[in-house]
């Protein structure tokens, strides 16, 4: 049995994650993001989110809390199931979708056995709520270091807030096209 060239392996994993797999209801999560990466999405330059740890085998609905200086929960991003691979495979995906990005992604995940490339499918931006407004509604609020699963019993108030935000009319929205 012959081995596939590395590019074919990566492409196969991308296609599998986008067009097959479970049709489960997306897992609602909150994760933070820096505003400059968020803007790359709107420019069509960021089609995947790269993480050191993430959910396996399921799509997610990501409520985005933009870090300081923005400090605002203001977007909802539909994510396909994560592509799980070695740091080199994940860095190859990063390089393919945005030339020059592979080295920084490899540096970020190189100490791991596996990392995650999560396809971004749709982005919607809303007025949202500031960190101060979230604290007023929840009693306390601190942006998560990793991701916060909103279906967990202790996070149901946050889930209700997120669903209310996403129930309004988006300020802007787009579907992300993968090549």
C-alpha positions as CSV (number, residue, x, y, z in Angstrom):
1,X,0.0,0.0,0.0
2,X,1.5,3.4,-1.0
3,X,1.3,6.5,1.0
4,X,-0.5,9.6,-0.2
5,X,1.6,12.8,-0.7
6,X,1.2,15.1,2.3
7,X,-0.8,17.6,0.4
8,X,-3.4,15.0,-0.6
9,X,-3.7,13.8,3.0
10,X,-4.4,17.4,4.2
11,X,-6.9,18.0,1.4
12,X,-8.6,14.7,2.2
13,X,-9.0,15.7,5.9
14,X,-10.4,19.1,4.9
15,X,-12.9,17.6,2.5
16,X,-14.0,15.0,5.1
17,X,-14.5,17.6,7.8
18,X,-16.5,19.9,5.5
19,X,-18.8,17.4,3.7
20,X,-19.2,14.4,5.8
21,X,-19.4,13.2,9.4
22,X,-22.2,13.5,11.9
23,X,-25.1,15.8,11.4
24,X,-25.3,16.6,15.1
25,X,-26.8,19.8,16.4
26,X,-23.9,22.3,16.7
27,X,-22.4,22.5,20.2
28,X,-22.8,26.1,21.5
29,X,-19.6,27.5,22.8
30,X,-18.0,30.8,23.7
31,X,-14.3,31.5,22.8
32,X,-12.3,34.6,22.7
33,X,-10.6,36.0,19.7
34,X,-8.3,38.9,18.9
35,X,-9.9,41.6,16.7
36,X,-7.2,41.4,14.0
37,X,-7.9,37.7,13.4
38,X,-11.7,38.5,13.3
39,X,-11.1,41.1,10.6
40,X,-9.1,38.6,8.6
41,X,-12.3,36.5,8.4
42,X,-14.2,39.4,6.9
43,X,-11.4,40.0,4.4
44,X,-11.7,36.3,3.3
45,X,-8.2,35.6,4.6
46,X,-9.1,33.4,7.6
47,X,-11.2,30.3,6.8
48,X,-10.1,28.1,9.7
49,X,-9.6,28.6,13.4
50,X,-6.5,26.8,14.8
51,X,-6.6,25.6,18.3
52,X,-4.5,23.5,20.7
53,X,-7.6,21.7,22.0
54,X,-11.2,21.6,20.8
55,X,-14.3,19.5,20.4
56,X,-14.1,16.3,18.3
57,X,-16.4,15.0,15.6
58,X,-19.1,17.7,15.8
59,X,-19.9,21.1,14.5
60,X,-20.0,24.0,16.8
61,X,-21.7,27.4,17.0
62,X,-19.1,29.8,18.4
63,X,-20.2,33.0,20.1
64,X,-17.2,35.2,19.7
65,X,-16.0,37.4,22.5
66,X,-13.4,39.9,21.1
67,X,-10.6,40.5,23.5
68,X,-9.5,43.9,24.7
69,X,-9.6,46.6,23.6
70,X,-12.9,45.7,22.0
71,X,-14.1,43.5,24.9
72,X,-17.4,42.6,23.4
73,X,-19.5,39.5,22.7
74,X,-20.6,40.3,19.2
75,X,-20.4,37.5,16.6
76,X,-21.7,34.0,16.0
77,X,-19.6,31.7,13.8
78,X,-20.8,28.4,12.5
79,X,-17.9,25.9,12.6
80,X,-17.6,22.5,10.8
81,X,-16.2,19.5,12.7
82,X,-12.6,20.0,13.6
83,X,-9.8,18.5,11.5
84,X,-7.6,16.7,14.0
85,X,-4.0,16.1,12.9
86,X,-0.3,16.3,13.8
87,X,1.1,19.7,14.2
88,X,2.7,19.4,10.8
89,X,-0.6,18.5,9.2
90,X,-2.4,21.3,10.8
91,X,0.4,23.8,9.9
92,X,0.1,22.5,6.3
93,X,-3.6,23.4,6.3
94,X,-2.8,26.9,7.6
95,X,-0.2,27.3,4.9
96,X,-2.5,26.2,2.2
97,X,-5.4,28.5,3.2
98,X,-3.2,31.5,3.9
99,X,0.3,31.3,2.5
100,X,2.8,32.4,5.1
101,X,0.6,31.3,8.1
102,X,1.9,27.8,8.4
103,X,5.0,28.6,10.4
104,X,3.2,30.6,13.1
105,X,0.6,27.9,13.5
106,X,3.3,25.2,13.7
107,X,5.0,27.3,16.4
108,X,1.7,27.5,18.3
109,X,1.0,23.7,18.2
110,X,4.5,22.1,17.8
111,X,4.6,20.7,21.3
112,X,1.4,18.7,20.9
113,X,0.7,15.3,19.6
114,X,-2.4,16.6,17.8
115,X,-3.9,20.0,17.1
116,X,-7.2,21.2,15.5
117,X,-8.0,23.1,12.3
118,X,-11.7,24.1,12.5
119,X,-13.4,25.2,9.3
120,X,-15.3,28.5,9.5
121,X,-18.6,28.1,7.6
122,X,-20.6,31.3,8.3
123,X,-20.0,34.5,10.2
124,X,-22.7,36.8,11.6
125,X,-22.0,40.0,13.5
126,X,-24.5,41.6,15.9
127,X,-24.6,44.6,18.2
128,X,-23.8,42.3,21.1
129,X,-22.9,43.1,24.6
130,X,-19.8,44.6,26.3
131,X,-17.9,42.8,29.1
132,X,-19.5,45.2,31.5
133,X,-23.0,44.5,30.2
134,X,-22.3,40.7,30.5
135,X,-21.2,41.2,34.1
136,X,-24.4,43.1,34.8
137,X,-26.6,40.3,33.4
138,X,-24.6,37.4,34.8
139,X,-23.3,38.8,38.1
140,X,-19.8,38.1,37.0
141,X,-18.1,37.5,33.7
142,X,-14.5,36.6,32.8
143,X,-13.7,35.6,29.2
144,X,-12.7,31.9,28.9
145,X,-9.1,30.9,28.4
146,X,-10.1,28.0,26.1
147,X,-13.7,27.6,25.3
148,X,-16.9,27.5,27.4
149,X,-19.5,24.9,26.6
150,X,-22.8,26.6,27.0
151,X,-25.0,23.5,27.5
152,X,-23.2,22.8,30.8
153,X,-25.6,23.4,33.7
154,X,-23.6,26.3,35.1
155,X,-23.6,28.1,31.7
156,X,-27.3,28.1,30.8
157,X,-27.7,31.8,31.6
158,X,-24.9,32.7,29.3
159,X,-26.5,30.4,26.6
160,X,-29.8,32.4,26.9
161,X,-27.9,35.7,26.5
162,X,-26.1,34.3,23.4
163,X,-29.3,33.1,21.9
164,X,-31.0,36.4,22.5
165,X,-28.1,38.2,20.8
166,X,-28.3,35.9,17.8
167,X,-32.1,36.3,17.6
168,X,-31.7,39.8,16.3
169,X,-30.9,41.1,12.8
170,X,-27.2,40.8,12.0
171,X,-25.2,43.9,11.2
172,X,-23.3,42.0,8.6
173,X,-22.9,38.3,7.6
174,X,-21.1,36.1,5.2
175,X,-20.7,32.5,4.2
176,X,-17.1,31.3,4.0
177,X,-16.1,29.5,0.8
178,X,-13.5,26.8,1.1
179,X,-11.3,26.0,-1.9
